[in-house]
Amino acid sequence: MKAEAFSSPVFVKRATYIVQEIASFADAIDFLDEWPEDRRDVTHETALRVCYDAYDGRKSLNAARDAFLRFCATRRDTGGSNLGDAMDCRLQIGQSRGLGIDDGKTRCD
């Protein structure tokens, strides 16, 4: 799979002390493919489809990154729940601009 780099990476917290860098649509596809099946929804499906479309040249690299960011934005944990080893993604401060997110603490949980 060709792995064109995003303009800036997205950092995904995989466990308490493990942070994965999502630097390309190939990384995003791998992350989305590993997402637990029982936690997948239409936002997950859309992000995965857009990333595959970017791979095939039908969508831009920016569209793939934006779709992945939107997937993370829908996974915001506002209840302060203990995530344990659950997959969790946090957007770096500034990555959420233009998505209606301004706190820099968006998480996929």
N, C-alpha and C positions, 0 to 999 in steps of 0.2 A: 504494500500500500504506500503510495506516495504520501509524504507527510510534510505538507507546506505549513510553515510556522504562522501562528496568529501574530497580530501586531503587538500584543502583550499577553503573557500567559495568565491562566486562571489557576489558582492554587486550591486543591481539593484535600481536605482533611480526611484521611482514610481510617485513622484510629487515633487514640489519644496523642501520640507523639509522632505520627507519620503523616507527612504532607506530600501530596503528589502534584507535580506541575503538569497542567494540561496546556501544552504549547502548540498543538496543531489539531486539525479535525480528526486525524488518526488517533491521537490521545483521547479526544472527546468520545470517539466511537468506542474505543476500548473501555472507557469509564462507563458509558451508557450500556454497553453490552454486559458489563459485570453488575449493573444495578439489580438488586433483588427483584425477581419477577412479581412477587406479591405487592410491590410498591411502585410498579410502573403504571402510568396513566397516559392520557392523551398528550400531555406536555412532554413526557419522556419520548413517546412515539414520534412526536413532531421534531424534537431536537435530533433524534437519531436519524430520521428521514432527511432532514436538512444537511446533516453532516455527510451522509452517504451521497446526497445530491452534489455537495461540494467536491467530494472525491471523484464523482463522475463528470464534473465540470459544468453541471446544470445550475449550480448556485455558487455564489462567491464565498471566499474564505471568511469575509466579515459576516456573512449571513450565518455560516456555521458557528462562529464564535458567539454571535448574538443569540442564536437559538440555544446554545449551551448555557449562556448566562441567564436566559429566561427560564430555563429548566431549573437552575439553581435558585433563581428568585422565587419560584413557586414552592420551594422547599424550606422556606423561612421557618425557623423554630422560635416562636414567640412565647412559649410557655415555660421556658427554662427547664425542660425535661432532661433527664439524664440519658444521654445518647449511647453511653457505653461504647461498644465497638461498631455501632451503626455507621454506615457511610455518611459523611458529613462534609459539605463543601462550604467554604467561606470565600467570598469575593474580596480581593484586595480593595482597599479604599480607592475609589476612583473608577473601579471596573463597572460599577453599577450605574454610572451616569447614563441618562437616556432611557433607563428601564423603569423609572419611577421609584428607584431605591436610593436612599441617600445616606444610610447609616454605615455602609462599608462592612456590615456584619452578616450579610446574607448567607444562609446555610442550607445545604441539602441534607435533610435528615430522614 
